[in-house]
Amino acid sequence: MAGLFVEVLRVHQWVCERSGGMVGHQVLAGIPTLLSRMVGRKSGQARTSALTYARDGRDYLVTAPNGLPSPR
């Protein structure tokens, strides 16, 4: 099941990027998502990952599904 969710997030990321962020803030039953952009410390390669998040009072909790590709 985790593999399916990872694929859904990949498709969601593609849609969000292609629409300039106009489509895709929420995925599956209204779960809010964000795109995290980072650069590898050793490789210098840019990567983007779709992550889900939730509010906890005044704080935000950001989660990453197990199964995202490792840079190694």
C-alpha positions in Angstrom: 0.0 0.0 0.0 2.9 2.4 0.8 4.2 1.9 -2.8 0.8 3.0 -4.2 0.8 6.2 -2.0 4.4 7.0 -3.2 3.2 6.7 -6.8 0.2 8.9 -6.1 2.5 11.6 -4.7 4.8 11.4 -7.7 1.8 12.0 -10.0 0.6 14.7 -7.7 4.0 16.4 -7.9 4.0 16.3 -11.7 0.5 17.9 -11.8 1.4 20.6 -9.3 4.6 21.5 -11.1 3.0 21.6 -14.6 0.1 23.8 -13.4 2.4 26.2 -11.6 0.9 25.3 -8.3 -2.7 26.2 -9.4 -3.7 22.5 -9.1 -2.6 20.0 -6.5 -2.4 21.5 -3.1 -4.5 18.6 -1.8 -4.3 15.0 -2.7 -6.5 12.0 -1.7 -9.4 12.9 0.6 -8.1 16.5 1.0 -4.7 15.7 2.6 -2.6 18.9 2.2 0.7 18.5 0.4 3.7 20.6 -0.3 6.7 20.3 -2.7 10.0 20.3 -0.9 13.0 21.3 -3.1 16.5 20.4 -2.0 20.0 20.1 -3.4 22.2 17.1 -2.6 25.1 18.0 -0.3 27.6 15.8 -2.2 26.1 15.5 -5.6 24.7 19.0 -6.0 21.7 17.5 -7.8 18.4 19.2 -7.3 15.5 17.1 -6.1 11.8 17.7 -5.4 9.6 15.6 -3.2 5.9 15.8 -2.5 5.3 15.6 1.3 2.1 15.6 3.3 1.6 17.9 6.3 -0.9 18.7 9.1 -1.4 21.3 11.7 -0.7 20.6 15.4 -1.9 23.7 17.2 0.4 26.5 16.0 2.9 24.0 14.6 3.1 22.0 11.4 4.0 18.3 11.1 5.6 17.3 7.8 5.7 13.6 6.9 7.5 11.7 4.1 6.2 8.3 3.0 8.6 5.4 3.5 9.8 4.4 0.1 11.0 7.7 -1.3 14.1 7.0 -3.4 17.4 7.3 -1.6 20.1 9.4 -3.2 22.6 6.6 -2.6 
